[in-house]
């Protein structure tokens, strides 16, 4: 976890909060994480937005296209 936090230029505690679901990832941060993990950006952004909606108790499904 420490190495990933360094790559993302964030505190370990912040990364821990994200992993535990205490903090939501922004679409911008999702893209940054996706690049580091070699994961498709569009899926990362879709999941980030979907998580924001879920946290707001909004029952919407998100589909994002590049």
mmCIF file of the N, C-alpha and C atoms, coordinates in Angstrom:
data_MODEL
# 
_entry.id   MODEL 
# 
loop_
_atom_site.group_PDB 
_atom_site.id 
_atom_site.type_symbol 
_atom_site.label_atom_id 
_atom_site.label_alt_id 
_atom_site.label_comp_id 
_atom_site.label_asym_id 
_atom_site.label_entity_id 
_atom_site.label_seq_id 
_atom_site.pdbx_PDB_ins_code 
_atom_site.Cartn_x 
_atom_site.Cartn_y 
_atom_site.Cartn_z 
_atom_site.occupancy 
_atom_site.B_iso_or_equiv 
_atom_site.pdbx_formal_charge 
_atom_site.auth_seq_id 
_atom_site.auth_comp_id 
_atom_site.auth_asym_id 
_atom_site.auth_atom_id 
_atom_site.pdbx_PDB_model_num 
ATOM 1   N N  . UNK A 1 1  ? 0.829   -1.187 0.000   1.00 0.00 ? 1  UNK A N  1 
ATOM 2   C CA . UNK A 1 1  ? 0.000   0.000  0.000   1.00 0.00 ? 1  UNK A CA 1 
ATOM 3   C C  . UNK A 1 1  ? 0.874   1.252  0.000   1.00 0.00 ? 1  UNK A C  1 
ATOM 4   N N  . UNK A 1 2  ? 1.983   1.236  0.684   1.00 0.00 ? 2  UNK A N  1 
ATOM 5   C CA . UNK A 1 2  ? 2.850   2.401  0.789   1.00 0.00 ? 2  UNK A CA 1 
ATOM 6   C C  . UNK A 1 2  ? 3.382   2.800  -0.596  1.00 0.00 ? 2  UNK A C  1 
ATOM 7   N N  . UNK A 1 3  ? 3.773   1.819  -1.401  1.00 0.00 ? 3  UNK A N  1 
ATOM 8   C CA . UNK A 1 3  ? 4.296   2.104  -2.732  1.00 0.00 ? 3  UNK A CA 1 
ATOM 9   C C  . UNK A 1 3  ? 3.210   2.716  -3.623  1.00 0.00 ? 3  UNK A C  1 
ATOM 10  N N  . UNK A 1 4  ? 2.002   2.195  -3.537  1.00 0.00 ? 4  UNK A N  1 
ATOM 11  C CA . UNK A 1 4  ? 0.901   2.736  -4.341  1.00 0.00 ? 4  UNK A CA 1 
ATOM 12  C C  . UNK A 1 4  ? 0.594   4.167  -3.915  1.00 0.00 ? 4  UNK A C  1 
ATOM 13  N N  . UNK A 1 5  ? 0.593   4.433  -2.626  1.00 0.00 ? 5  UNK A N  1 
ATOM 14  C CA . UNK A 1 5  ? 0.351   5.791  -2.142  1.00 0.00 ? 5  UNK A CA 1 
ATOM 15  C C  . UNK A 1 5  ? 1.416   6.745  -2.680  1.00 0.00 ? 5  UNK A C  1 
ATOM 16  N N  . UNK A 1 6  ? 2.649   6.308  -2.727  1.00 0.00 ? 6  UNK A N  1 
ATOM 17  C CA . UNK A 1 6  ? 3.724   7.144  -3.271  1.00 0.00 ? 6  UNK A CA 1 
ATOM 18  C C  . UNK A 1 6  ? 3.505   7.405  -4.746  1.00 0.00 ? 6  UNK A C  1 
ATOM 19  N N  . UNK A 1 7  ? 3.134   6.370  -5.505  1.00 0.00 ? 7  UNK A N  1 
ATOM 20  C CA . UNK A 1 7  ? 2.888   6.541  -6.939  1.00 0.00 ? 7  UNK A CA 1 
ATOM 21  C C  . UNK A 1 7  ? 1.736   7.509  -7.193  1.00 0.00 ? 7  UNK A C  1 
ATOM 22  N N  . UNK A 1 8  ? 0.736   7.481  -6.320  1.00 0.00 ? 8  UNK A N  1 
ATOM 23  C CA . UNK A 1 8  ? -0.413  8.369  -6.461  1.00 0.00 ? 8  UNK A CA 1 
ATOM 24  C C  . UNK A 1 8  ? -0.182  9.739  -5.836  1.00 0.00 ? 8  UNK A C  1 
ATOM 25  N N  . UNK A 1 9  ? 0.955   9.886  -5.140  1.00 0.00 ? 9  UNK A N  1 
ATOM 26  C CA . UNK A 1 9  ? 1.305   11.125 -4.443  1.00 0.00 ? 9  UNK A CA 1 
ATOM 27  C C  . UNK A 1 9  ? 0.218   11.518 -3.452  1.00 0.00 ? 9  UNK A C  1 
ATOM 28  N N  . UNK A 1 10 ? -0.143  10.550 -2.610  1.00 0.00 ? 10 UNK A N  1 
ATOM 29  C CA . UNK A 1 10 ? -1.142  10.796 -1.571  1.00 0.00 ? 10 UNK A CA 1 
ATOM 30  C C  . UNK A 1 10 ? -0.696  10.127 -0.281  1.00 0.00 ? 10 UNK A C  1 
ATOM 31  N N  . UNK A 1 11 ? -1.285  10.553 0.801   1.00 0.00 ? 11 UNK A N  1 
ATOM 32  C CA . UNK A 1 11 ? -0.958  9.974  2.100   1.00 0.00 ? 11 UNK A CA 1 
ATOM 33  C C  . UNK A 1 11 ? -1.464  8.531  2.171   1.00 0.00 ? 11 UNK A C  1 
ATOM 34  N N  . UNK A 1 12 ? -0.750  7.708  2.917   1.00 0.00 ? 12 UNK A N  1 
ATOM 35  C CA . UNK A 1 12 ? -1.178  6.311  3.094   1.00 0.00 ? 12 UNK A CA 1 
ATOM 36  C C  . UNK A 1 12 ? -2.560  6.245  3.725   1.00 0.00 ? 12 UNK A C  1 
ATOM 37  N N  . UNK A 1 13 ? -2.834  7.150  4.635   1.00 0.00 ? 13 UNK A N  1 
ATOM 38  C CA . UNK A 1 13 ? -4.138  7.176  5.300   1.00 0.00 ? 13 UNK A CA 1 
ATOM 39  C C  . UNK A 1 13 ? -5.273  7.445  4.325   1.00 0.00 ? 13 UNK A C  1 
ATOM 40  N N  . UNK A 1 14 ? -5.015  8.317  3.355   1.00 0.00 ? 14 UNK A N  1 
ATOM 41  C CA . UNK A 1 14 ? -6.030  8.605  2.338   1.00 0.00 ? 14 UNK A CA 1 
ATOM 42  C C  . UNK A 1 14 ? -6.303  7.367  1.503   1.00 0.00 ? 14 UNK A C  1 
ATOM 43  N N  . UNK A 1 15 ? -5.245  6.689  1.097   1.00 0.00 ? 15 UNK A N  1 
ATOM 44  C CA . UNK A 1 15 ? -5.416  5.457  0.321   1.00 0.00 ? 15 UNK A CA 1 
ATOM 45  C C  . UNK A 1 15 ? -6.151  4.403  1.138   1.00 0.00 ? 15 UNK A C  1 
ATOM 46  N N  . UNK A 1 16 ? -5.838  4.304  2.404   1.00 0.00 ? 16 UNK A N  1 
ATOM 47  C CA . UNK A 1 16 ? -6.524  3.366  3.297   1.00 0.00 ? 16 UNK A CA 1 
ATOM 48  C C  . UNK A 1 16 ? -8.015  3.707  3.374   1.00 0.00 ? 16 UNK A C  1 
ATOM 49  N N  . UNK A 1 17 ? -8.338  4.991  3.482   1.00 0.00 ? 17 UNK A N  1 
ATOM 50  C CA . UNK A 1 17 ? -9.736  5.414  3.526   1.00 0.00 ? 17 UNK A CA 1 
ATOM 51  C C  . UNK A 1 17 ? -10.470 5.035  2.246   1.00 0.00 ? 17 UNK A C  1 
ATOM 52  N N  . UNK A 1 18 ? -9.809  5.161  1.115   1.00 0.00 ? 18 UNK A N  1 
ATOM 53  C CA . UNK A 1 18 ? -10.407 4.760  -0.163  1.00 0.00 ? 18 UNK A CA 1 
ATOM 54  C C  . UNK A 1 18 ? -10.650 3.254  -0.175  1.00 0.00 ? 18 UNK A C  1 
ATOM 55  N N  . UNK A 1 19 ? -9.650  2.489  0.236   1.00 0.00 ? 19 UNK A N  1 
ATOM 56  C CA . UNK A 1 19 ? -9.777  1.024  0.252   1.00 0.00 ? 19 UNK A CA 1 
ATOM 57  C C  . UNK A 1 19 ? -10.888 0.555  1.189   1.00 0.00 ? 19 UNK A C  1 
ATOM 58  N N  . UNK A 1 20 ? -11.081 1.252  2.298   1.00 0.00 ? 20 UNK A N  1 
ATOM 59  C CA . UNK A 1 20 ? -12.100 0.866  3.283   1.00 0.00 ? 20 UNK A CA 1 
ATOM 60  C C  . UNK A 1 20 ? -13.481 1.436  2.965   1.00 0.00 ? 20 UNK A C  1 
ATOM 61  N N  . UNK A 1 21 ? -13.576 2.239  1.888   1.00 0.00 ? 21 UNK A N  1 
ATOM 62  C CA . UNK A 1 21 ? -14.856 2.818  1.505   1.00 0.00 ? 21 UNK A CA 1 
ATOM 63  C C  . UNK A 1 21 ? -15.253 4.050  2.292   1.00 0.00 ? 21 UNK A C  1 
ATOM 64  N N  . UNK A 1 22 ? -14.314 4.612  3.024   1.00 0.00 ? 22 UNK A N  1 
ATOM 65  C CA . UNK A 1 22 ? -14.598 5.824  3.802   1.00 0.00 ? 22 UNK A CA 1 
ATOM 66  C C  . UNK A 1 22 ? -14.451 7.088  2.964   1.00 0.00 ? 22 UNK A C  1 
ATOM 67  N N  . UNK A 1 23 ? -13.786 6.957  1.828   1.00 0.00 ? 23 UNK A N  1 
ATOM 68  C CA . UNK A 1 23 ? -13.603 8.091  0.925   1.00 0.00 ? 23 UNK A CA 1 
ATOM 69  C C  . UNK A 1 23 ? -13.887 7.610  -0.491  1.00 0.00 ? 23 UNK A C  1 
ATOM 70  N N  . UNK A 1 24 ? -14.565 8.445  -1.265  1.00 0.00 ? 24 UNK A N  1 
ATOM 71  C CA . UNK A 1 24 ? -14.924 8.097  -2.640  1.00 0.00 ? 24 UNK A CA 1 
ATOM 72  C C  . UNK A 1 24 ? -13.859 8.634  -3.591  1.00 0.00 ? 24 UNK A C  1 
ATOM 73  N N  . UNK A 1 25 ? -13.585 7.870  -4.615  1.00 0.00 ? 25 UNK A N  1 
ATOM 74  C CA . UNK A 1 25 ? -12.605 8.252  -5.630  1.00 0.00 ? 25 UNK A CA 1 
ATOM 75  C C  . UNK A 1 25 ? -13.268 9.161  -6.656  1.00 0.00 ? 25 UNK A C  1 
ATOM 76  N N  . UNK A 1 26 ? -12.611 10.258 -6.972  1.00 0.00 ? 26 UNK A N  1 
ATOM 77  C CA . UNK A 1 26 ? -13.101 11.159 -8.019  1.00 0.00 ? 26 UNK A CA 1 
ATOM 78  C C  . UNK A 1 26 ? -12.788 10.533 -9.383  1.00 0.00 ? 26 UNK A C  1 
ATOM 79  N N  . UNK A 1 27 ? -13.490 10.963 -10.425 1.00 0.00 ? 27 UNK A N  1 
ATOM 80  C CA . UNK A 1 27 ? -13.146 10.462 -11.761 1.00 0.00 ? 27 UNK A CA 1 
ATOM 81  C C  . UNK A 1 27 ? -11.688 10.749 -12.137 1.00 0.00 ? 27 UNK A C  1 
ATOM 82  N N  . UNK A 1 28 ? -11.176 11.907 -11.732 1.00 0.00 ? 28 UNK A N  1 
ATOM 83  C CA . UNK A 1 28 ? -9.785  12.250 -12.036 1.00 0.00 ? 28 UNK A CA 1 
ATOM 84  C C  . UNK A 1 28 ? -8.821  11.277 -11.365 1.00 0.00 ? 28 UNK A C  1 
ATOM 85  N N  . UNK A 1 29 ? -9.073  10.978 -10.100 1.00 0.00 ? 29 UNK A N  1 
ATOM 86  C CA . UNK A 1 29 ? -8.217  10.033 -9.386  1.00 0.00 ? 29 UNK A CA 1 
ATOM 87  C C  . UNK A 1 29 ? -8.383  8.630  -9.950  1.00 0.00 ? 29 UNK A C  1 
ATOM 88  N N  . UNK A 1 30 ? -9.580  8.288  -10.372 1.00 0.00 ? 30 UNK A N  1 
ATOM 89  C CA . UNK A 1 30 ? -9.815  6.972  -10.976 1.00 0.00 ? 30 UNK A CA 1 
ATOM 90  C C  . UNK A 1 30 ? -8.949  6.778  -12.214 1.00 0.00 ? 30 UNK A C  1 
ATOM 91  N N  . UNK A 1 31 ? -8.832  7.824  -13.026 1.00 0.00 ? 31 UNK A N  1 
ATOM 92  C CA . UNK A 1 31 ? -7.990  7.752  -14.227 1.00 0.00 ? 31 UNK A CA 1 
ATOM 93  C C  . UNK A 1 31 ? -6.528  7.577  -13.834 1.00 0.00 ? 31 UNK A C  1 
ATOM 94  N N  . UNK A 1 32 ? -6.099  8.300  -12.832 1.00 0.00 ? 32 UNK A N  1 
ATOM 95  C CA . UNK A 1 32 ? -4.704  8.206  -12.361 1.00 0.00 ? 32 UNK A CA 1 
ATOM 96  C C  . UNK A 1 32 ? -4.403  6.783  -11.867 1.00 0.00 ? 32 UNK A C  1 
ATOM 97  N N  . UNK A 1 33 ? -5.309  6.222  -11.089 1.00 0.00 ? 33 UNK A N  1 
ATOM 98  C CA . UNK A 1 33 ? -5.139  4.850  -10.586 1.00 0.00 ? 33 UNK A CA 1 
ATOM 99  C C  . UNK A 1 33 ? -5.145  3.867  -11.744 1.00 0.00 ? 33 UNK A C  1 
ATOM 100 N N  . UNK A 1 34 ? -6.060  4.061  -12.688 1.00 0.00 ? 34 UNK A N  1 
ATOM 101 C CA . UNK A 1 34 ? -6.160  3.160  -13.840 1.00 0.00 ? 34 UNK A CA 1 
ATOM 102 C C  . UNK A 1 34 ? -4.861  3.137  -14.640 1.00 0.00 ? 34 UNK A C  1 
ATOM 103 N N  . UNK A 1 35 ? -4.273  4.293  -14.845 1.00 0.00 ? 35 UNK A N  1 
ATOM 104 C CA . UNK A 1 35 ? -3.012  4.351  -15.596 1.00 0.00 ? 35 UNK A CA 1 
ATOM 105 C C  . UNK A 1 35 ? -1.910  3.586  -14.887 1.00 0.00 ? 35 UNK A C  1 
ATOM 106 N N  . UNK A 1 36 ? -1.813  3.761  -13.578 1.00 0.00 ? 36 UNK A N  1 
ATOM 107 C CA . UNK A 1 36 ? -0.775  3.073  -12.804 1.00 0.00 ? 36 UNK A CA 1 
ATOM 108 C C  . UNK A 1 36 ? -0.991  1.560  -12.826 1.00 0.00 ? 36 UNK A C  1 
ATOM 109 N N  . UNK A 1 37 ? -2.256  1.141  -12.746 1.00 0.00 ? 37 UNK A N  1 
ATOM 110 C CA . UNK A 1 37 ? -2.588  -0.294 -12.691 1.00 0.00 ? 37 UNK A CA 1 
ATOM 111 C C  . UNK A 1 37 ? -2.810  -0.907 -14.069 1.00 0.00 ? 37 UNK A C  1 
ATOM 112 N N  . UNK A 1 38 ? -2.652  -0.093 -15.119 1.00 0.00 ? 38 UNK A N  1 
ATOM 113 C CA . UNK A 1 38 ? -2.870  -0.561 -16.499 1.00 0.00 ? 38 UNK A CA 1 
ATOM 114 C C  . UNK A 1 38 ? -4.272  -1.136 -16.670 1.00 0.00 ? 38 UNK A C  1 
ATOM 115 N N  . UNK A 1 39 ? -5.247  -0.351 -16.220 1.00 0.00 ? 39 UNK A N  1 
ATOM 116 C CA . UNK A 1 39 ? -6.665  -0.708 -16.257 1.00 0.00 ? 39 UNK A CA 1 
ATOM 117 C C  . UNK A 1 39 ? -7.343  0.298  -17.182 1.00 0.00 ? 39 UNK A C  1 
ATOM 118 N N  . UNK A 1 40 ? -8.360  -0.105 -17.945 1.00 0.00 ? 40 UNK A N  1 
ATOM 119 C CA . UNK A 1 40 ? -9.006  0.844  -18.860 1.00 0.00 ? 40 UNK A CA 1 
ATOM 120 C C  . UNK A 1 40 ? -9.598  2.062  -18.136 1.00 0.00 ? 40 UNK A C  1 
ATOM 121 N N  . UNK A 1 41 ? -9.246  3.256  -18.617 1.00 0.00 ? 41 UNK A N  1 
ATOM 122 C CA . UNK A 1 41 ? -9.719  4.502  -18.004 1.00 0.00 ? 41 UNK A CA 1 
ATOM 123 C C  . UNK A 1 41 ? -11.243 4.581  -17.956 1.00 0.00 ? 41 UNK A C  1 
ATOM 124 N N  . UNK A 1 42 ? -11.885 4.209  -19.035 1.00 0.00 ? 42 UNK A N  1 
ATOM 125 C CA . UNK A 1 42 ? -13.333 4.359  -19.122 1.00 0.00 ? 42 UNK A CA 1 
ATOM 126 C C  . UNK A 1 42 ? -14.043 3.531  -18.050 1.00 0.00 ? 42 UNK A C  1 
ATOM 127 N N  . UNK A 1 43 ? -13.545 2.360  -17.766 1.00 0.00 ? 43 UNK A N  1 
ATOM 128 C CA . UNK A 1 43 ? -14.151 1.519  -16.726 1.00 0.00 ? 43 UNK A CA 1 
ATOM 129 C C  . UNK A 1 43 ? -13.898 2.119  -15.353 1.00 0.00 ? 43 UNK A C  1 
ATOM 130 N N  . UNK A 1 44 ? -12.700 2.637  -15.144 1.00 0.00 ? 44 UNK A N  1 
ATOM 131 C CA . UNK A 1 44 ? -12.374 3.254  -13.854 1.00 0.00 ? 44 UNK A CA 1 
ATOM 132 C C  . UNK A 1 44 ? -13.274 4.455  -13.575 1.00 0.00 ? 44 UNK A C  1 
ATOM 133 N N  . UNK A 1 45 ? -13.490 5.290  -14.582 1.00 0.00 ? 45 UNK A N  1 
ATOM 134 C CA . UNK A 1 45 ? -14.349 6.465  -14.411 1.00 0.00 ? 45 UNK A CA 1 
ATOM 135 C C  . UNK A 1 45 ? -15.794 6.017  -14.169 1.00 0.00 ? 45 UNK A C  1 
ATOM 136 N N  . UNK A 1 46 ? -16.248 5.033  -14.928 1.00 0.00 ? 46 UNK A N  1 
ATOM 137 C CA . UNK A 1 46 ? -17.607 4.517  -14.748 1.00 0.00 ? 46 UNK A CA 1 
ATOM 138 C C  . UNK A 1 46 ? -17.823 4.025  -13.321 1.00 0.00 ? 46 UNK A C  1 
ATOM 139 N N  . UNK A 1 47 ? -16.875 3.279  -12.795 1.00 0.00 ? 47 UNK A N  1 
ATOM 140 C CA . UNK A 1 47 ? -16.989 2.755  -11.435 1.00 0.00 ? 47 UNK A CA 1 
ATOM 141 C C  . UNK A 1 47 ? -16.946 3.885  -10.401 1.00 0.00 ? 47 UNK A C  1 
ATOM 142 N N  . UNK A 1 48 ? -16.125 4.895  -10.639 1.00 0.00 ? 48 UNK A N  1 
ATOM 143 C CA . UNK A 1 48 ? -16.039 6.018  -9.702  1.00 0.00 ? 48 UNK A CA 1 
ATOM 144 C C  . UNK A 1 48 ? -17.362 6.775  -9.644  1.00 0.00 ? 48 UNK A C  1 
ATOM 145 N N  . UNK A 1 49 ? -17.946 7.045  -10.800 1.00 0.00 ? 49 UNK A N  1 
ATOM 146 C CA . UNK A 1 49 ? -19.220 7.767  -10.844 1.00 0.00 ? 49 UNK A CA 1 
ATOM 147 C C  . UNK A 1 49 ? -20.333 6.906  -10.242 1.00 0.00 ? 49 UNK A C  1 
ATOM 148 N N  . UNK A 1 50 ? -20.328 5.614  -10.563 1.00 0.00 ? 50 UNK A N  1 
ATOM 149 C CA . UNK A 1 50 ? -21.334 4.708  -10.010 1.00 0.00 ? 50 UNK A CA 1 
ATOM 150 C C  . UNK A 1 50 ? -21.247 4.667  -8.484  1.00 0.00 ? 50 UNK A C  1 
ATOM 151 N N  . UNK A 1 51 ? -20.038 4.676  -7.964  1.00 0.00 ? 51 UNK A N  1 
ATOM 152 C CA . UNK A 1 51 ? -19.861 4.673  -6.511  1.00 0.00 ? 51 UNK A CA 1 
ATOM 153 C C  . UNK A 1 51 ? -20.382 5.960  -5.881  1.00 0.00 ? 51 UNK A C  1 
ATOM 154 N N  . UNK A 1 52 ? -20.167 7.086  -6.552  1.00 0.00 ? 52 UNK A N  1 
ATOM 155 C CA . UNK A 1 52 ? -20.683 8.361  -6.049  1.00 0.00 ? 52 UNK A CA 1 
ATOM 156 C C  . UNK A 1 52 ? -22.206 8.339  -5.995  1.00 0.00 ? 52 UNK A C  1 
ATOM 157 N N  . UNK A 1 53 ? -22.843 7.787  -7.012  1.00 0.00 ? 53 UNK A N  1 
ATOM 158 C CA . UNK A 1 53 ? -24.303 7.685  -7.032  1.00 0.00 ? 53 UNK A CA 1 
ATOM 159 C C  . UNK A 1 53 ? -24.804 6.750  -5.939  1.00 0.00 ? 53 UNK A C  1 
ATOM 160 N N  . UNK A 1 54 ? -24.120 5.634  -5.760  1.00 0.00 ? 54 UNK A N  1 
ATOM 161 C CA . UNK A 1 54 ? -24.510 4.674  -4.722  1.00 0.00 ? 54 UNK A CA 1 
ATOM 162 C C  . UNK A 1 54 ? -24.420 5.313  -3.345  1.00 0.00 ? 54 UNK A C  1 
ATOM 163 N N  . UNK A 1 55 ? -23.355 6.041  -3.120  1.00 0.00 ? 55 UNK A N  1 
ATOM 164 C CA . UNK A 1 55 ? -23.157 6.705  -1.832  1.00 0.00 ? 55 UNK A CA 1 
ATOM 165 C C  . UNK A 1 55 ? -24.257 7.741  -1.565  1.00 0.00 ? 55 UNK A C  1 
ATOM 166 N N  . UNK A 1 56 ? -24.795 8.341  -2.635  1.00 0.00 ? 56 UNK A N  1 
ATOM 167 C CA . UNK A 1 56 ? -25.863 9.331  -2.519  1.00 0.00 ? 56 UNK A CA 1 
ATOM 168 C C  . UNK A 1 56 ? -27.245 8.675  -2.503  1.00 0.00 ? 56 UNK A C  1 
ATOM 169 N N  . UNK A 1 57 ? -27.279 7.343  -2.464  1.00 0.00 ? 57 UNK A N  1 
ATOM 170 C CA . UNK A 1 57 ? -28.532 6.577  -2.478  1.00 0.00 ? 57 UNK A CA 1 
ATOM 171 C C  . UNK A 1 57 ? -29.389 6.864  -3.711  1.00 0.00 ? 57 UNK A C  1 
ATOM 172 N N  . UNK A 1 58 ? -28.736 7.064  -4.842  1.00 0.00 ? 58 UNK A N  1 
ATOM 173 C CA . UNK A 1 58 ? -29.435 7.266  -6.102  1.00 0.00 ? 58 UNK A CA 1 
ATOM 174 C C  . UNK A 1 58 ? -29.337 5.982  -6.915  1.00 0.00 ? 58 UNK A C  1 
ATOM 175 N N  . UNK A 1 59 ? -30.460 5.465  -7.331  1.00 0.00 ? 59 UNK A N  1 
ATOM 176 C CA . UNK A 1 59 ? -30.523 4.165  -8.001  1.00 0.00 ? 59 UNK A CA 1 
ATOM 177 C C  . UNK A 1 59 ? -30.375 4.317  -9.517  1.00 0.00 ? 59 UNK A C  1 
ATOM 178 N N  . UNK A 1 60 ? -29.246 4.817  -9.951  1.00 0.00 ? 60 UNK A N  1 
ATOM 179 C CA . UNK A 1 60 ? -28.976 4.970  -11.378 1.00 0.00 ? 60 UNK A CA 1 
ATOM 180 C C  . UNK A 1 60 ? -27.833 4.041  -11.769 1.00 0.00 ? 60 UNK A C  1 
ATOM 181 N N  . UNK A 1 61 ? -27.850 3.633  -13.026 1.00 0.00 ? 61 UNK A N  1 
ATOM 182 C CA . UNK A 1 61 ? -26.737 2.874  -13.598 1.00 0.00 ? 61 UNK A CA 1 
ATOM 183 C C  . UNK A 1 61 ? -26.001 3.799  -14.555 1.00 0.00 ? 61 UNK A C  1 
ATOM 184 N N  . UNK A 1 62 ? -24.712 3.695  -14.563 1.00 0.00 ? 62 UNK A N  1 
ATOM 185 C CA . UNK A 1 62 ? -23.887 4.580  -15.375 1.00 0.00 ? 62 UNK A CA 1 
ATOM 186 C C  . UNK A 1 62 ? -23.177 3.760  -16.453 1.00 0.00 ? 62 UNK A C  1 
ATOM 187 N N  . UNK A 1 63 ? -23.193 4.292  -17.653 1.00 0.00 ? 63 UNK A N  1 
ATOM 188 C CA . UNK A 1 63 ? -22.394 3.713  -18.737 1.00 0.00 ? 63 UNK A CA 1 
ATOM 189 C C  . UNK A 1 63 ? -21.666 4.874  -19.395 1.00 0.00 ? 63 UNK A C  1 
ATOM 190 N N  . UNK A 1 64 ? -20.368 4.794  -19.406 1.00 0.00 ? 64 UNK A N  1 
ATOM 191 C CA . UNK A 1 64 ? -19.546 5.877  -19.946 1.00 0.00 ? 64 UNK A CA 1 
ATOM 192 C C  . UNK A 1 64 ? -18.816 5.351  -21.174 1.00 0.00 ? 64 UNK A C  1 
ATOM 193 N N  . UNK A 1 65 ? -18.815 6.147  -22.213 1.00 0.00 ? 65 UNK A N  1 
ATOM 194 C CA . UNK A 1 65 ? -18.096 5.803  -23.438 1.00 0.00 ? 65 UNK A CA 1 
ATOM 195 C C  . UNK A 1 65 ? -17.042 6.863  -23.695 1.00 0.00 ? 65 UNK A C  1 
ATOM 196 N N  . UNK A 1 66 ? -15.934 6.417  -24.218 1.00 0.00 ? 66 UNK A N  1 
ATOM 197 C CA . UNK A 1 66 ? -14.842 7.351  -24.553 1.00 0.00 ? 66 UNK A CA 1 
ATOM 198 C C  . UNK A 1 66 ? -15.159 8.080  -25.838 1.00 0.00 ? 66 UNK A C  1 
# 
